[in-house]
Amino acid sequence: MRSLGIRPTSVTYGTIVNALCRVSDERFAEELFDEMEAVPNYKPRPAPYNSLMQFFLSTKCDRQKVLAYYNRMLARGIQPTMHTYKLLIDTYATLDPIDLSAAEGVLDTIRHSGQRPEAVHYASLIHAKGCALHDLAAARQTFDEVMANPEIRPQPCVYQALFESLVANHVVTETNDVLQHMALKNVEMTPYIANTLIHGWAMDQNITKAKAIYDGLGKEKREPSTYEAMTRAFLSADCREAALEVVQEMLSRGYPPAVSSKITEILNYGGKPAGDIPFHQAAMV
């Protein structure tokens, strides 16, 4: 662009910074970000700040850097978005040292800005309490408070956080009642919820329950991560033929080789039980 005499706009910088974060080019992303803030035609926008906060939260696990970009955002007079606040909660609630008080304090910050906390913010807190701190009682309490609040519409992310908490605390059998509650609230099953339950039932050595979740999701809603979860589940139960059928269906969906090869390699090398997926990364799997 510069060779053509065209000056990059704030949107252009933001798009490139986001792309650099996705390929983990930390040095160039930060250099371009600094350049963006220094250009005369710079128009402050929240997107590039959110991109770098997400990068240092999910990829680098660098709490100090996340907070640094949040503070730079405030110094520029940029209004944080709902996503910014979620990143801030996840930073306090998932990166050591965990500061649950600060995470919960973000809800007050949202209210003071004249907005209302959303389901996704409470979901982050439920995940932190249940998965990071293994305080299942506290996670359930927050879940119940959300369900009792008429200002918050029940969302899949809230149920997902509770399901992850139950699985992390090895009480997957308690997910049955939550599934019924979810159905009563007309909240849809998502691939990410299914993945969590498949993983949980596989750890509980109940492959029948894991397959029931997989079958119940339906082929149309299955994603690569669902095929991976079910493949690992079958392999953990020594059901290689069933795992092969899952992989064959996945291959019939026409996913890019970079995606499908990851799952075929699991089959080729026998697979290992999948670890828990951090909540702030779930939607990215």
SERO-828489 format. One record per residue (C-alpha): residue in one letter; y, z, x; chain. Coordinates in Angstrom, 1 decimal, padded with zeros to 4 digits. Layout:
N
+------+--------+--------+--------+------+
| code |  north |     up |   east | unit |
+------+--------+--------+--------+------+
|    a |      Y |      Z |      X |    A |
...
+------+--------+--------+--------+------+
//
This chain:
285
+------+--------+--------+--------+------+
| code |  north |     up |   east | unit |
+------+--------+--------+--------+------+
|    m |  000.0 |  000.0 |  000.0 |    A |
|    r |  002.4 |  000.9 |  002.8 |    A |
|    s |  001.8 | -002.4 |  004.5 |    A |
|    l |  003.0 | -004.1 |  001.3 |    A |
|    g |  006.1 | -002.0 |  001.2 |    A |
|    i |  004.8 |  000.0 | -001.8 |    A |
|    r |  005.3 |  003.7 | -001.8 |    A |
|    p |  002.4 |  005.8 | -003.2 |    A |
|    t |  003.2 |  007.8 | -006.3 |    A |
|    s |  002.2 |  011.3 | -007.0 |    A |
|    v | -000.6 |  009.9 | -009.2 |    A |
|    t | -001.8 |  007.8 | -006.3 |    A |
|    y | -001.8 |  010.7 | -003.9 |    A |
|    g | -003.6 |  012.9 | -006.5 |    A |
|    t | -006.3 |  010.3 | -007.0 |    A |
|    i | -007.0 |  009.9 | -003.3 |    A |
|    v | -007.0 |  013.6 | -002.7 |    A |
|    n | -009.6 |  014.0 | -005.5 |    A |
|    a | -011.7 |  011.3 | -004.0 |    A |
|    l | -011.5 |  012.8 | -000.5 |    A |
|    c | -012.6 |  016.2 | -001.9 |    A |
|    r | -015.6 |  014.5 | -003.6 |    A |
|    v | -016.8 |  013.2 | -000.2 |    A |
|    s | -015.9 |  016.5 |  001.5 |    A |
|    d | -013.3 |  015.1 |  003.9 |    A |
|    e | -011.4 |  018.3 |  004.1 |    A |
|    r | -009.1 |  017.4 |  007.0 |    A |
|    f | -007.8 |  014.2 |  005.5 |    A |
|    a | -007.5 |  015.7 |  002.0 |    A |
|    e | -005.3 |  018.4 |  003.3 |    A |
|    e | -003.3 |  016.1 |  005.5 |    A |
|    l | -002.6 |  013.8 |  002.6 |    A |
|    f | -001.8 |  016.7 |  000.3 |    A |
|    d |  000.8 |  017.9 |  002.7 |    A |
|    e |  002.2 |  014.4 |  003.0 |    A |
|    m |  002.3 |  014.2 | -000.8 |    A |
|    e |  004.4 |  017.4 | -001.2 |    A |
|    a |  006.8 |  016.1 |  001.5 |    A |
|    v |  007.6 |  012.7 |  000.1 |    A |
|    p |  011.1 |  012.3 | -001.6 |    A |
|    n |  009.7 |  010.8 | -004.8 |    A |
|    y |  007.1 |  013.6 | -005.3 |    A |
|    k |  006.6 |  014.7 | -008.9 |    A |
|    p |  004.6 |  017.9 | -009.1 |    A |
|    r |  001.4 |  017.7 | -011.0 |    A |
|    p | -001.5 |  020.2 | -011.4 |    A |
|    a | -004.3 |  017.7 | -010.8 |    A |
|    p | -004.3 |  017.6 | -006.9 |    A |
|    y | -004.0 |  021.4 | -006.7 |    A |
|    n | -007.0 |  021.7 | -009.1 |    A |
|    s | -008.9 |  019.3 | -007.0 |    A |
|    l | -008.4 |  021.3 | -003.8 |    A |
|    m | -009.1 |  024.6 | -005.5 |    A |
|    q | -012.3 |  023.2 | -006.9 |    A |
|    f | -013.3 |  021.9 | -003.5 |    A |
|    f | -012.7 |  025.2 | -001.7 |    A |
|    l | -014.4 |  027.1 | -004.5 |    A |
|    s | -017.5 |  025.0 | -004.9 |    A |
|    t | -018.0 |  023.3 | -001.6 |    A |
|    k | -016.5 |  025.6 |  001.0 |    A |
|    c | -016.7 |  028.9 | -000.8 |    A |
|    d | -013.4 |  029.8 |  000.8 |    A |
|    r | -011.6 |  032.3 | -001.5 |    A |
|    q | -008.5 |  032.5 |  000.7 |    A |
|    k | -007.9 |  028.7 |  000.5 |    A |
|    v | -008.4 |  028.6 | -003.2 |    A |
|    l | -005.8 |  031.2 | -003.7 |    A |
|    a | -003.5 |  029.6 | -001.2 |    A |
|    y | -003.4 |  026.3 | -003.2 |    A |
|    y | -003.0 |  028.3 | -006.4 |    A |
|    n |  000.1 |  030.0 | -004.9 |    A |
|    r |  001.5 |  026.7 | -003.7 |    A |
|    m |  001.1 |  025.5 | -007.2 |    A |
|    l |  003.1 |  028.4 | -008.6 |    A |
|    a |  005.7 |  028.0 | -005.8 |    A |
|    r |  006.4 |  024.5 | -006.9 |    A |
|    g |  006.9 |  025.6 | -010.5 |    A |
|    i |  003.8 |  023.8 | -011.8 |    A |
|    q |  002.3 |  025.3 | -014.9 |    A |
|    p | -001.5 |  026.0 | -014.3 |    A |
|    t | -003.8 |  024.3 | -016.7 |    A |
|    m | -006.8 |  025.9 | -018.5 |    A |
|    h | -009.0 |  024.4 | -015.8 |    A |
|    t | -006.8 |  026.0 | -013.1 |    A |
|    y | -007.4 |  029.4 | -014.8 |    A |
|    k | -011.2 |  028.8 | -015.0 |    A |
|    l | -011.2 |  028.0 | -011.2 |    A |
|    l | -009.2 |  031.2 | -010.6 |    A |
|    i | -011.7 |  033.3 | -012.6 |    A |
|    d | -014.7 |  031.7 | -010.8 |    A |
|    t | -013.0 |  032.4 | -007.5 |    A |
|    y | -012.6 |  036.1 | -008.2 |    A |
|    a | -016.0 |  036.4 | -010.0 |    A |
|    t | -018.3 |  034.4 | -007.7 |    A |
|    l | -016.9 |  034.5 | -004.1 |    A |
|    d | -017.4 |  037.6 | -002.0 |    A |
|    p | -016.0 |  040.1 | -002.3 |    A |
|    i | -016.4 |  039.9 | -006.0 |    A |
|    d | -013.3 |  041.3 | -007.8 |    A |
|    l | -014.2 |  041.5 | -011.5 |    A |
|    s | -011.0 |  043.3 | -012.4 |    A |
|    a | -008.9 |  040.4 | -010.9 |    A |
|    a | -011.2 |  037.9 | -012.8 |    A |
|    e | -010.6 |  039.7 | -016.1 |    A |
|    g | -006.9 |  040.0 | -015.3 |    A |
|    v | -006.6 |  036.2 | -015.4 |    A |
|    l | -007.1 |  036.4 | -019.1 |    A |
|    d | -003.9 |  038.5 | -019.3 |    A |
|    t | -002.2 |  035.9 | -017.1 |    A |
|    i | -003.2 |  033.2 | -019.6 |    A |
|    r | -001.9 |  035.3 | -022.6 |    A |
|    h |  001.4 |  036.0 | -020.8 |    A |
|    s |  001.9 |  032.3 | -020.3 |    A |
|    g |  001.9 |  031.9 | -024.1 |    A |
|    q | -001.6 |  030.5 | -024.3 |    A |
|    r | -005.0 |  031.8 | -025.4 |    A |
|    p | -008.1 |  032.2 | -023.2 |    A |
|    e | -010.8 |  029.7 | -024.2 |    A |
|    a | -014.5 |  029.9 | -024.4 |    A |
|    v | -015.0 |  028.5 | -020.9 |    A |
|    h | -013.0 |  031.4 | -019.4 |    A |
|    y | -015.2 |  034.0 | -021.1 |    A |
|    a | -018.3 |  032.0 | -020.1 |    A |
|    s | -017.3 |  032.4 | -016.4 |    A |
|    l | -017.0 |  036.2 | -016.9 |    A |
|    i | -020.4 |  036.4 | -018.7 |    A |
|    h | -022.0 |  034.4 | -015.8 |    A |
|    a | -020.3 |  036.7 | -013.2 |    A |
|    k | -021.5 |  039.9 | -014.9 |    A |
|    g | -025.0 |  038.7 | -015.6 |    A |
|    c | -025.8 |  036.5 | -012.5 |    A |
|    a | -023.5 |  037.7 | -009.7 |    A |
|    l | -023.5 |  041.4 | -010.6 |    A |
|    h | -026.8 |  041.5 | -012.5 |    A |
|    d | -025.2 |  043.7 | -015.1 |    A |
|    l | -026.9 |  042.2 | -018.2 |    A |
|    a | -025.5 |  044.8 | -020.5 |    A |
|    a | -021.9 |  043.9 | -019.6 |    A |
|    a | -022.7 |  040.2 | -019.9 |    A |
|    r | -024.1 |  040.7 | -023.4 |    A |
|    q | -021.1 |  042.8 | -024.4 |    A |
|    t | -018.7 |  040.1 | -023.4 |    A |
|    f | -020.8 |  037.5 | -025.2 |    A |
|    d | -020.8 |  039.7 | -028.4 |    A |
|    e | -017.0 |  040.1 | -028.1 |    A |
|    v | -016.6 |  036.4 | -028.0 |    A |
|    m | -018.8 |  035.8 | -031.0 |    A |
|    a | -016.9 |  038.4 | -032.9 |    A |
|    n | -013.5 |  036.8 | -032.1 |    A |
|    p | -012.5 |  034.4 | -034.9 |    A |
|    e | -009.9 |  032.8 | -032.6 |    A |
|    i | -012.7 |  031.4 | -030.3 |    A |
|    r | -015.0 |  028.7 | -031.5 |    A |
|    p | -018.6 |  029.1 | -030.2 |    A |
|    q | -019.2 |  026.7 | -027.4 |    A |
|    p | -022.3 |  025.7 | -025.5 |    A |
|    c | -020.8 |  027.0 | -022.2 |    A |
|    v | -020.8 |  030.6 | -023.6 |    A |
|    y | -024.5 |  030.4 | -024.6 |    A |
|    q | -025.3 |  028.7 | -021.3 |    A |
|    a | -023.8 |  031.6 | -019.4 |    A |
|    l | -025.8 |  034.1 | -021.3 |    A |
|    f | -029.0 |  032.1 | -020.9 |    A |
|    e | -028.4 |  032.0 | -017.1 |    A |
|    s | -027.9 |  035.7 | -017.1 |    A |
|    l | -031.1 |  036.4 | -018.9 |    A |
|    v | -033.0 |  034.1 | -016.6 |    A |
|    a | -031.4 |  035.6 | -013.5 |    A |
|    n | -032.5 |  039.0 | -014.7 |    A |
|    h | -036.1 |  037.8 | -015.4 |    A |
|    v | -036.0 |  038.3 | -019.2 |    A |
|    v | -036.4 |  034.7 | -020.3 |    A |
|    t | -038.4 |  036.0 | -023.3 |    A |
|    e | -035.1 |  037.3 | -024.8 |    A |
|    t | -033.7 |  033.8 | -024.9 |    A |
|    n | -035.6 |  033.0 | -028.2 |    A |
|    d | -033.2 |  035.2 | -030.3 |    A |
|    v | -030.2 |  033.7 | -028.6 |    A |
|    l | -031.5 |  030.2 | -029.3 |    A |
|    q | -031.8 |  031.1 | -033.0 |    A |
|    h | -028.3 |  032.5 | -033.0 |    A |
|    m | -027.0 |  029.3 | -031.4 |    A |
|    a | -028.7 |  027.2 | -034.1 |    A |
|    l | -027.1 |  029.3 | -036.8 |    A |
|    k | -023.7 |  028.7 | -035.2 |    A |
|    n | -024.4 |  024.9 | -035.1 |    A |
|    v | -023.9 |  024.8 | -031.4 |    A |
|    e | -025.8 |  021.9 | -029.8 |    A |
|    m | -028.4 |  022.1 | -027.1 |    A |
|    t | -027.1 |  020.6 | -023.9 |    A |
|    p | -029.1 |  019.3 | -020.9 |    A |
|    y | -027.6 |  022.1 | -018.8 |    A |
|    i | -028.9 |  024.8 | -021.2 |    A |
|    a | -032.2 |  023.0 | -021.3 |    A |
|    n | -032.4 |  023.0 | -017.5 |    A |
|    t | -031.8 |  026.8 | -017.4 |    A |
|    l | -034.5 |  027.5 | -019.9 |    A |
|    i | -037.0 |  025.1 | -018.3 |    A |
|    h | -036.4 |  026.9 | -015.0 |    A |
|    g | -036.7 |  030.3 | -016.6 |    A |
|    w | -039.9 |  029.6 | -018.5 |    A |
|    a | -041.4 |  028.0 | -015.3 |    A |
|    m | -040.6 |  031.2 | -013.3 |    A |
|    d | -042.3 |  033.1 | -016.1 |    A |
|    q | -045.3 |  030.9 | -015.7 |    A |
|    n | -045.1 |  029.6 | -019.2 |    A |
|    i | -045.2 |  025.9 | -018.8 |    A |
|    t | -045.9 |  025.4 | -022.5 |    A |
|    k | -042.5 |  026.9 | -023.4 |    A |
|    a | -040.8 |  025.0 | -020.6 |    A |
|    k | -042.2 |  021.7 | -022.0 |    A |
|    a | -041.2 |  022.7 | -025.5 |    A |
|    i | -037.6 |  022.9 | -024.4 |    A |
|    y | -037.8 |  019.6 | -022.5 |    A |
|    d | -039.4 |  017.9 | -025.6 |    A |
|    g | -036.9 |  019.4 | -027.9 |    A |
|    l | -033.9 |  018.0 | -026.0 |    A |
|    g | -035.1 |  014.5 | -026.6 |    A |
|    k | -035.1 |  011.5 | -024.3 |    A |
|    e | -031.6 |  010.3 | -025.2 |    A |
|    k | -030.0 |  013.6 | -024.1 |    A |
|    r | -032.0 |  014.1 | -020.9 |    A |
|    e | -030.1 |  013.7 | -017.7 |    A |
|    p | -031.4 |  013.4 | -014.1 |    A |
|    s | -031.1 |  017.2 | -013.6 |    A |
|    t | -033.3 |  017.6 | -016.7 |    A |
|    y | -036.0 |  015.4 | -015.2 |    A |
|    e | -035.7 |  017.3 | -011.9 |    A |
|    a | -036.0 |  020.7 | -013.7 |    A |
|    m | -039.1 |  019.6 | -015.6 |    A |
|    t | -040.7 |  017.9 | -012.5 |    A |
|    r | -040.3 |  021.1 | -010.6 |    A |
|    a | -041.7 |  023.1 | -013.5 |    A |
|    f | -044.8 |  021.0 | -013.8 |    A |
|    l | -045.4 |  021.1 | -010.0 |    A |
|    s | -045.0 |  024.9 | -009.9 |    A |
|    a | -047.8 |  025.0 | -012.5 |    A |
|    d | -049.9 |  022.5 | -010.5 |    A |
|    c | -049.6 |  019.9 | -013.3 |    A |
|    r | -049.0 |  016.9 | -011.0 |    A |
|    e | -050.0 |  014.3 | -013.5 |    A |
|    a | -047.6 |  015.6 | -016.1 |    A |
|    a | -044.9 |  015.7 | -013.4 |    A |
|    l | -045.7 |  012.1 | -012.6 |    A |
|    e | -045.1 |  011.1 | -016.3 |    A |
|    v | -041.7 |  012.8 | -016.2 |    A |
|    v | -040.8 |  010.9 | -013.1 |    A |
|    q | -042.0 |  007.6 | -014.6 |    A |
|    e | -039.8 |  008.1 | -017.6 |    A |
|    m | -036.8 |  009.0 | -015.4 |    A |
|    l | -037.4 |  005.7 | -013.4 |    A |
|    s | -037.4 |  003.8 | -016.6 |    A |
|    r | -033.9 |  004.9 | -017.4 |    A |
|    g | -032.4 |  002.8 | -014.6 |    A |
|    y | -030.6 |  005.5 | -012.7 |    A |
|    p | -029.1 |  004.5 | -009.3 |    A |
|    p | -031.5 |  004.8 | -006.3 |    A |
|    a | -029.5 |  007.6 | -004.8 |    A |
|    v | -030.2 |  009.7 | -008.0 |    A |
|    s | -033.8 |  008.7 | -008.7 |    A |
|    s | -034.9 |  009.0 | -005.1 |    A |
|    k | -034.0 |  012.7 | -005.1 |    A |
|    i | -036.5 |  013.4 | -007.9 |    A |
|    t | -039.2 |  011.1 | -006.6 |    A |
|    e | -039.0 |  013.0 | -003.2 |    A |
|    i | -039.6 |  016.2 | -005.1 |    A |
|    l | -042.8 |  014.7 | -006.4 |    A |
|    n | -043.9 |  013.3 | -003.0 |    A |
|    y | -043.3 |  016.6 | -001.2 |    A |
|    g | -044.8 |  018.9 | -003.9 |    A |
|    g | -041.5 |  020.5 | -005.0 |    A |
|    k | -040.3 |  024.0 | -004.8 |    A |
|    p | -038.9 |  026.2 | -007.6 |    A |
|    a | -035.3 |  025.3 | -008.2 |    A |
|    g | -032.7 |  027.9 | -007.5 |    A |
|    d | -030.1 |  029.1 | -010.0 |    A |
|    i | -027.2 |  026.8 | -010.4 |    A |
|    p | -023.8 |  028.5 | -010.1 |    A |
|    f | -021.9 |  028.3 | -013.3 |    A |
|    h | -018.8 |  026.6 | -011.8 |    A |
|    q | -021.0 |  023.8 | -010.6 |    A |
|    a | -023.2 |  023.4 | -013.6 |    A |
|    a | -021.2 |  020.6 | -015.2 |    A |
|    m | -021.3 |  018.7 | -012.0 |    A |
|    v | -025.1 |  018.6 | -011.6 |    A |
+------+--------+--------+--------+------+
//
